[in-house]
Amino acid sequence: MLSNATFFLARRYLRAKRSFVSVITIISILGVAVGVMAMIVISSVMKGFEGEFRRTLIGSAPHILLHPQDNKPTDLSPVTAALEKLRAQPEVLAASSYISGVMYAERDGMQSAMDVFGLPADGAQFYMAKIAKHRLDGSLTLRDGGVVSADYLAAQLNAHPEDKISVYAASNVTSAVQRFRTASDEQDETKRHAAFKEIKLHPQELTLLGYTRAETAGQYGYTTLPTAQQIFGLGDQVSGVLLELSNPGEVKAAMQRFAAAGLIPVGWSASLWTDAGDARLAAMSNERIMMWIVLMIIFVVAAFSVMNTTITVTTQKRREIGVLTALGSRQGQIIGIFVTQAAVVGTLGTLSGLVISGLVLRFRDDLRLAIAMLSGGGDSADGMFLATIPAQIEPWFILATCLGAITLCLLAALPPAWLAARVDPAVALRD
């Protein structure tokens, strides 16, 4: 019976007519709703961006590159032995030799450069299927004398699939520059002219097979292993071993197991897909933590609005509190009235915020487009990477947010409710 009376009074105070209490009650509910909505929406979107960036790295960069520590080319014997052992590991999806290097390209007087991977037939088939979703034009099927590039290189060279481009190994360009400097320092005019005539880059002609989106597939080029060996003048040598894992998120643990089992040749080191993205992923994680701090401040502000509602109610109902106390109501019963009121405000605000956040996440791309149109920017992201806003909803986080919001509302109501319960009934009735 007493609990029913407590709930009745709490509801009556919240729905007070011809009173400012009803207005600030609505404002308090909206404050809690905004806090819950901001917490869920911003956290989901930031988690979505982090997940999308991680998936992009995993889906484009090689998971593991094993190579000599000095990064010099190696003979096939240690590579063949390592491949035989690594292919037997259950977490290894594919393993092949590879060649990597920097290649300069030229067409009609325009130049550009890119990192190139040379892959054997088995490795090329698996790896090119992996990046197939990033293809923009042409074919990703590698063949000798052909190259797949990133879209930025094709644009800089104004090249299209099946166009011919001239390529040079970076080492050839470096050697030519060194010979040019040596020739420039030559004092004898005849010898200097002869030295200049000997400076040649010996370009090779390749066919542009197709190109990928650099934003998602990285600024890499791909060709066959024999073509790469010819370009870089490696003969039968290769750069190392390329591995693709079934669970790339556990790449560091996998490397530790490989090293412990002696699967990696002595004097070799590893480059992991996380090496390129660890700094950015850590920065995104720190950004998310800082955003949580900001959102917690919003939560606290929403809790203060609930406290203001409780303070206003206790001030306006001072005489009624005095009457209840004079009739024998205990302090806990008085506190229960206002804590129940805060619980109702917190629950309604949390449910409203949950519904609003669901709508915002459901129509987030439409909202982005509407804001872009209203600001006069148009749909500038159309056709670009992350043209849509990613979001990753975590049920446990939503549950924690809702429980946290209600808990903060209850805690915010306790101080003014406790002060109201300590009012001297004689003083309250006299006032």
C-alpha angles and dihedrals in degrees: 000000000000093000090052090053090049092052091044093054093044091052091045092053091049093051096043111156125224088012138113088231094080091053096051090044089060090046090051092051090049091048092055091044092053091049093051092044093050092047095051099039098045094043092048093049094046090048088049093053091048092049092047092051091049092049090049092054093046092047097050113024121069109261095224133006114192115196142147113285092243090053091232121142116269137206121260097249099078090039093053092048092049092047092053091055098040096048089060092061114103095223093055112095096178137357130186142150118264144185123218131186146129117274129192118214131198136187128168092345095311120117138195139157138221144173109258131204118202111204133187119236096268095044093044093054093054098038097046089050087054093057095036091107089063094057115124103175142352126014131314093203104116122222133171112280093022135100136197112212140182118268093248091063093047089051094048091050093039086230129154132192113298092019117131120242130183115232135193131189112245089235090059091053091047091050091049091052091050091050090048091054091048091050091048090055092052110112097198109086095211094048091046092055091046091051091050091052091054093057106102131153098204098214122207123215119233133178117237103233099182143310139239135215106272092204092065107019097040129239095294134132125207133206138154121284095246091050092050091048089053094048095048095036095236100141106202094342126112136194098240144275127324118206132193117196132208089224107031091174087073094049095125093051090047091052090052091053092048091050093046091050092050094242095135118079116249112266094023128120135194136237112204130200087242092062091075095043107031094092093048093044090050090049091050090049091051090048090053092050091050090048090053089054090052091047091049088055088054088051091052091050089052089050090052089054088056089049090052090052091052092047091050093049094047090049095049093043095046094119093048090050088052091051092049091049092048090051090057105267112157124232091251091056092051091048089048091059094058096036088053088051090053090047090055091048092046094047094047091045092048093049091047091049090048092053093045093048090051091052093046092050092045093052099028094123092048089051090050091051092047092051091047091051093047091049091051095244097113122206094317093161094060111127094007131113110280091013084156125054110251120219132183114197116206113196093202091055092049090050091048091048093051094047091045092052093051092045092052090050091053093047091048091054096050101077097052091039091052092049091048091052091055094057114127104241092217092054092043093052092045091052 
